[in-house]
Amino acid sequence: MMGQILSNGELQLTDEECERLSLPPNSVVPVENVEEFQAKLQSIYDDDVKKLARQIGTKPAEEPYPGYFADIERLGLADQSLVSSSSNPAGLYGPDGKPYAPWMVGKIAENVERRPRPSKSREQASFEFSSRGQELSGVGLTARLLGDEVKLSWTVGKEENSRGYIITKRPGGSDDEAFQLVADYQTPGANLSPGSIDGSYSYVDGSVSPGVWVYRVQEEGTDGVRTGLSQTIVDVPSSSDKVKTLVAGFGIVTILGIFAAYALNADPQNGL
């Protein structure tokens, strides 16, 4: 029961309400602030109901006070939403309803709906949790243009129970199903079998067309399971793009030469 509305529209608070709102005893709320304080008190009472529900559940044999079941229904509480979890502060309260850590109460959102996590393929999960995959992810595999060819380089740590490495590529923007074999440990002259000095490997892909390409390196174990190690992206320019780049570079050099000549003519002493 919230205070008492006086004839002039003001709200007379009870001693308990004054205490919970940190106000002096017998405080009276002005008319213009009545709704605000009623909302604060309602929030306090609702928290009390939630704390009690954590102790006795939402469906006890008897109502702890008249209207308890109605409050449970109004707040939409359910036993499964009151269990302890990392996103629900139910575990912050002991059997007596008192918080174990008062400074954390109100800092965590209650009854947070968990968002479904996107499923991951077995290979993706293996890649993310592989110690070697973590070591190489995003940094281990590098691609460098050598004219019309792409040189791939990567380094691994321990090599145990390994048959060798497999290089695949796909066009940028395509799905994983579009990966095509470039070379593997069975390719003559590729040198992709385990045992390279310092675990350093490289391979030059001489059959690449202009465009954006995604390269991936996998390791095949002696059990036949392939584990993703790393992947990288490279943009292979076309011949026309290379010509445009050369022309642009020549144009910049020409302009700089003109400015230099102009400056020299404007100040002949500068060259002395």
C-alpha positions, 0 to 999 in steps of 0.5 A, a space after each residue: 500500500 503506497 502512502 496516502 493521497 491527501 485532499 490537496 493531491 499530495 502524497 503522505 509517505 509512511 515511515 517505512 517508505 521514507 526510510 527506503 527512499 532515504 527521506 526524513 520521516 513524515 515526508 510529503 511529496 508535492 503534487 507535481 512529483 507524486 507520479 515519479 515517487 509512486 513509480 519509485 515505490 512500485 519498483 521497490 515493491 516489485 524488487 521485493 516480490 522478485 527476491 521473495 520469489 527466489 526464496 519460495 518459488 512462484 508457486 508455493 503451497 500458500 500465499 505468503 501475503 494476499 495478492 502474491 500470486 497476482 504480483 507474480 502474474 503481473 511481473 511475468 515471473 517464472 521459476 526458470 527465469 529466477 535461476 542463478 546464471 551469469 546474466 541473472 542476479 538470482 545467485 546474488 541472494 542467499 536463502 534469507 533474501 539478502 544479497 551476498 554482494 550488495 554492491 552488485 545488485 542492480 548492476 546486472 540486468 535481470 531475466 535477460 533473454 539469451 540470444 541463440 549462438 550461430 552454429 559452427 562447422 566442425 572444421 571452423 570449431 577445430 580451427 578456432 580451438 587448435 593451438 596451432 590455429 590460434 597461433 597462425 590465425 590472421 598473421 601466420 599466412 602471408 601472400 605477396 605478389 611476384 609479377 603475375 604469381 602469388 607467393 604464400 609463406 607461413 610458419 608452424 610450431 610443433 609438427 606431430 602426427 602430420 602428413 603435410 599441408 594443403 593449400 586451397 583458394 577461392 574467389 573473394 565473396 564466394 562461399 567455403 564450398 568454392 575452395 579449390 586445390 592449389 597444391 598439397 603434400 603430394 604435389 611433386 616439387 611443392 615441398 609441403 611435407 612436414 619437417 621443413 627447417 624451422 617449420 617455415 613453408 612457402 609456395 608460389 601459385 603461378 596459375 592465378 587470374 586477376 581478382 580478389 582471392 582467399 588462400 587457406 592452409 590446412 594440415 592433414 594429420 595421420 588420422 586423415 583429419 584436416 585442420 585449418 591453420 590460417 587464411 589470407 586475402 590477396 588482390 591480383 591486379 589485371 594488366 590494364 590496372 598495372 598500366 594505369 598504375 604505371 601511367 599514374 606514377 609517371 604522371 606524378 613524376 612528370 608533375 613533380 619535375 615541372 614544379 622543380 624546374 619552375 622553382 629553379 627558374 624562379 630562383 636561379 641562385 637556388 641551384 648554386 
